[in-house]
């Protein structure tokens, strides 16, 4: 007589293990789905370890291990130590969420507003904490981020724009141009001249923001730029004589024109 007891027992153990494993996998997938969905609901397509701890309601050690598993599974991307992003995050959402407060400016901001046609590979981010460079990969490409540390008084003239899964902080077009005048070594000023010539920039706001920086050389650069582009109200930039100013554009050796 054939003894089926061991076979039945082995089959029972196999089925039990398989059922438990399947349940574990299903629970893991469901937990992952709920976690990622909750981050999206909270507009946290870019999030920190602390954010994940709050959402999961787990310990630091468990959350760190969990995020590493998600990263290995390709469900999230690690931007830098302690900072992660959903795979659906855009470059502007990532770039303006790494350091807070901060905002995207200069040519990157002009592209965001549709005022220039070509996206620059370097994204300029003004912030009050540090300067430096990092590379990121998002669902819309790979980019280099240039963090520029500025005085707290310079952090104005930007708005929060709501994306599908996160907020993006971007300079208004006028502030993007003023930032170019404030730090002209970072990008060509010819873009600013072209936009003013095409009358797509609100010159009054441009003047207001230039004065608000408290930088005399920035105001002088704008004064000269408005005069060169034929703006008939350039004299509204008060208190500065463009005939006695310093060389306006440090990119132009020995010239007093503002174009680069």
PEWO-V475505 format. One record per residue. RES is the residue in one letter. PHI is phi in radians with two decimals (* if undefined). D_CENTER is the distance of its C-alpha to the mean C-alpha in Angstrom with 2 decimals. Layout:
res = {RES	RES}
phi = {PHI	PHI}
d_center = {D_CENTER	D_CENTER}
This chain:
res = {X	X	X	X	X	X	X	X	X	X	X	X	X	X	X	X	X	X	X	X	X	X	X	X	X	X	X	X	X	X	X	X	X	X	X	X	X	X	X	X	X	X	X	X	X	X	X	X	X	X	X	X	X	X	X	X	X	X	X	X	X	X	X	X	X	X	X	X	X	X	X	X	X	X	X	X	X	X	X	X	X	X	X	X	X	X	X	X	X	X	X	X	X	X	X	X	X	X	X	X	X	X	X	X	X	X	X	X	X	X	X	X	X	X	X	X	X	X	X	X	X	X	X	X	X	X	X	X	X	X	X	X	X	X	X	X	X	X	X	X	X	X	X	X	X	X	X	X	X	X	X	X	X	X	X	X	X	X	X	X	X	X	X	X	X	X	X	X	X	X	X	X	X	X	X	X	X	X	X	X	X	X	X	X	X	X	X	X	X	X	X	X	X	X	X	X	X	X	X	X	X	X	X	X	X	X	X	X	X	X	X	X	X	X	X	X	X	X	X	X	X	X	X	X	X	X	X	X	X	X	X	X	X	X	X	X	X	X	X	X	X	X	X	X	X	X	X	X	X	X	X	X	X	X	X	X	X	X	X	X}
phi = {*	-1.41	-1.55	-1.64	-1.07	-1.17	-1.12	-1.11	-1.12	-1.12	-1.13	-1.11	-1.14	-1.08	-1.11	-1.15	-1.14	-1.10	-1.10	-1.14	-1.15	-1.09	-1.12	-1.10	-1.13	-1.07	-1.13	-1.15	-1.14	-1.13	-1.12	-1.09	-1.06	-1.13	-1.14	-1.15	-1.14	-1.15	-1.05	-1.12	-1.07	-1.49	1.03	-2.03	-1.20	-2.05	-2.49	-1.77	-1.03	-1.08	-1.01	-1.14	-1.06	-1.15	-1.18	-1.38	1.03	-2.17	-1.29	-1.06	-1.12	-1.09	-1.12	-1.06	-1.12	-1.11	-1.16	-1.11	-1.15	-1.10	-1.14	-1.14	-1.39	1.40	-1.44	-2.43	-2.13	-1.57	-1.42	-2.75	-1.03	1.42	-2.26	-2.29	-2.47	-1.20	-1.16	-1.55	-1.18	-1.56	-1.08	-1.26	-1.11	-1.19	-1.07	-1.67	-1.95	-1.24	-2.10	-2.22	-1.38	-2.83	-2.71	-1.46	-2.53	1.01	-1.13	-1.07	-1.19	-1.10	-1.15	-1.02	-1.47	1.35	-1.62	-2.27	-1.57	-1.93	-1.32	-1.42	-1.24	-1.78	-1.73	-1.64	-2.15	-1.50	-2.68	-1.86	-1.90	-2.79	-1.97	2.82	-2.35	-2.44	-1.95	-2.30	-2.20	-2.15	-1.25	-2.07	2.27	-1.93	-2.49	-1.80	-1.85	-1.90	-1.50	-2.11	-1.40	-2.29	-1.18	-0.96	-1.21	-1.53	-1.41	-2.63	1.29	-2.26	-2.27	-1.63	-1.93	-1.52	-1.69	-1.20	-2.33	-2.87	-1.77	-2.13	-1.96	-2.34	-1.11	-1.12	-0.93	-1.13	-1.25	-1.05	-1.21	-1.09	-1.10	-1.13	-1.25	-1.22	-2.30	-1.21	-1.31	-1.54	-2.84	-1.17	-1.40	-1.09	-1.07	-1.10	-1.09	-1.13	-1.18	-1.23	-1.05	-1.39	1.01	-1.76	-2.00	-1.39	-1.11	-1.08	-1.19	-1.03	-1.12	-1.02	-1.22	-1.09	-1.11	-1.15	-1.14	1.32	-1.76	-1.12	-1.17	-1.12	-1.13	-1.12	-1.08	-1.15	-0.96	-1.17	-1.11	-1.13	-1.13	-1.16	-1.58	1.40	-1.32	-1.34	-1.95	-1.11	-1.22	-1.18	-1.37	-1.49	1.56	-2.31	-1.81	-1.22	-1.47	-2.11	-1.29	-1.27	-1.00	-1.31	-1.98	-1.12	-1.33	-1.80	-1.28	1.35	-2.04	-1.93	-1.34	-1.57	-1.24	-2.01}
d_center = {74.58	70.90	68.81	65.61	64.55	62.28	60.70	60.09	58.65	56.33	55.24	54.66	52.57	50.54	49.89	48.99	46.51	45.06	44.74	43.06	40.65	39.87	39.35	37.04	34.96	34.91	33.92	31.15	29.75	30.13	28.43	25.49	25.33	25.59	22.95	20.31	21.50	21.32	17.69	17.02	19.31	17.54	14.13	13.10	11.75	9.96	12.87	14.89	18.51	19.66	18.12	19.99	23.11	23.17	22.79	25.36	27.58	28.46	28.89	26.46	28.47	28.65	24.95	24.05	26.63	25.49	21.86	23.32	25.48	22.71	20.84	24.14	24.75	21.53	20.44	17.18	15.18	14.92	11.76	13.71	16.72	16.56	13.12	13.26	11.81	14.01	14.89	14.04	10.29	8.47	6.09	3.83	4.93	4.69	2.13	2.85	5.83	7.27	8.81	10.20	10.86	8.11	6.75	5.87	9.48	12.46	12.98	9.56	9.99	13.59	13.07	11.09	14.17	16.52	18.06	17.93	18.75	17.19	13.62	13.26	12.82	11.09	7.64	8.46	6.89	9.88	10.98	14.54	14.86	14.63	14.28	13.88	12.55	11.60	11.63	10.08	11.84	10.90	13.46	12.81	13.16	12.55	10.39	10.60	8.02	10.05	9.83	12.43	14.52	16.15	18.77	18.10	19.96	17.35	14.67	15.87	15.76	12.50	12.57	11.34	11.47	12.82	12.10	14.68	13.59	10.76	9.47	6.65	7.09	8.11	11.10	14.37	15.99	18.49	16.20	14.24	17.78	18.90	16.17	17.49	20.92	20.05	18.92	20.62	20.73	17.09	17.72	20.84	22.13	24.01	21.14	21.61	25.35	25.23	23.20	25.63	28.58	27.54	27.38	24.06	22.86	24.43	26.26	27.37	23.89	22.99	26.03	25.31	21.82	23.26	26.03	23.83	22.18	25.68	25.53	28.76	27.79	24.73	27.19	29.68	27.33	26.63	30.38	31.25	28.64	29.94	33.48	32.94	31.39	34.34	32.78	35.95	34.48	32.99	35.59	33.68	31.72	34.47	35.86	35.05	37.39	35.77	39.02	38.68	35.00	33.70	32.38	29.31	27.21	27.21	26.59	30.01	32.83	35.77	34.68	33.99	32.28	28.61	27.68	26.22}
